[in-house]
């Protein structure tokens, strides 16, 4: 039976995606159960998720033995393992993809985060992954670094559907939306059907509170301490206001007439890291139509158990959100520095997870040989 709380969330226009994937989840039928029982309509992955999946259980043993037997390199092995998981997940979601007209049923696979500051290499790998997975419901994840922005445009121009990841500031989000529109304009000029190109913009949530709360506690004044836990939701509400503005513009309308879809905001990093905050905070407070919320399983199950939908918590609240940001600056928070630190840390964390993934596969290949 479908879960009612998650059903209410879906009915409010929030696409529920799972922020996790593993061979075990695929083989056991667990992913299909989440689709059937928990309204899950998509999956996101990242290097940390794959590193965790590879280090647990025996689900990958047969493929690792086969890769070892033919002398595959670590790089090739990582690619084949991750591509295989994503292909299988895309197939599991094919019915969702068809029934939603390609809006949902999407599975994301990230380019090597070590390429985050290299435009040319990111474009080349994005095109390579698109061909390797060979599924229309794939999203290739490209980070929203300054070097990633032109890569996003160029991948879209070639008809690749893109999940733009590691967005922390509204300023960078506006640049991402501009890169999306330019990519669609180029795709149309290249003869691609815009209806076949999809994109989401992954706007990170909980990490913003984690970084800003730490700085507020260091300031220590009553006003500063009173602002804890408010920045992430305010940031996201400002982002949604920007989304509404851009996708009601004449520029987008011209693309929409050719079949284009809006690039939906995707609330990422929605697992609550501070135990003092409600564990469904970044789901309940970001309910609004035309968005995706990608959740760790722990957050998904928490919402299924006790989450509440209080209607649209985002639309029309930009002025209120801006007041929070004005107050943060007033007490001494350097917001540009916050967002710079978060982006650098985000890239660094994914690079370390990618290295960990390679190390895990190296050990498994050696053992198999």
Buried (B, 14 or more C-beta within 10 A) or exposed (E): EEBEBBBBBBEBEBBBBBBBBBBBBBEEEBBBEBBEEBBBBBBBBBBBBBBBBBBEEEBBEEBBBEBBEEEBEBEEBBBBBBBBBBBBBBBBBBEBBEEBEBBBBBBBBBBBBBBBBBBEBBBBBBBEBBEBBEBBBBBBBBBBBEBBBBBBBBBBBBBBBBBBBBBBBBEBBBBBBBBBBBBBBBBBEEEBEBEEBBBBBBBBBBBBBBBBBEBBEEEEEEEBEEBBBBBBBBBBBBBBBBBBEBBEEEBBEBBBEBBBBBBBBBBBBBBBEBEEBBBBBBBBBBBBEBBBBBBBBEBBBBBBEEBEBEEBBBBEBBEEBBEBBEBBEEBEBEBEEBBEBBBEBBBEBBBBBBBBBBBBBBBBBEEBE
